[in-house]
Amino acid sequence: MTLPWSPVIWLDVFGSAIIMILALLCCRRAWGLTAKREGDTFRYYLYLLTLTFSFFAISRSVGHLVKQLLLLQGMGSLWQLIAPFSGSINTAAFITVFAFSLYFYRSYRVHLELEAHKNRLEELVVRRTAALAEKNAELAEALAEVKTLSGFLPICASCKKIRDDDGYWNQLEGYIRDHAGVEFSHSICPDCSAKLYPELHREEGKKNQ
């Protein structure tokens, strides 16, 4: 009993067509995943690997389709001439996959080192920015204190009281203490001592002589 060969041929043709469609869909899916996270070396490697396997699958499928087409046309001798080139293309695809696998390990390690270095730099920038912000706040506060006593101060020519922004007159010591954080200790200069206590001043002068 002899079985017909045509079902095998049609199965080969339809199978090859389906393989080509699936390979193209895999390439599209791999590109979509890579585009979602640009700069990801691992995803880019998977995308290139998918392209290589898809190329191999399409090459094999095209070879099967061409083979069946030539056999149906009675051109078996022509296929015998083309077959070695088809096999060479498939071998080149496998060599490319192997080369990608060897290259990826090194490139991925470099990628991880660069990512770690970038993270350290970002952390350093954050710390430096926080430190600069703190220094700017301190300088702004110091500048505000300096501006407190800058400009014109209305002062009484007689008692030396100072008028504040609300129109009240304040003792000189109290105004400076409140606006500059300075504490006063009271004493008497020699000129005032001579005016207020002339007798004591003369006695001190005699002792010194």
Secondary structure as UniProt FT lines:
FT   HELIX           6..36
FT   TURN            37..39
FT   HELIX           41..72
FT   TURN            73..74
FT   HELIX           76..148
FT   TURN            157..159
FT   STRAND          162..163
FT   TURN            165..166
FT   STRAND          169..170
FT   HELIX           172..180
FT   HELIX           190..196
FT   HELIX           198..208
//
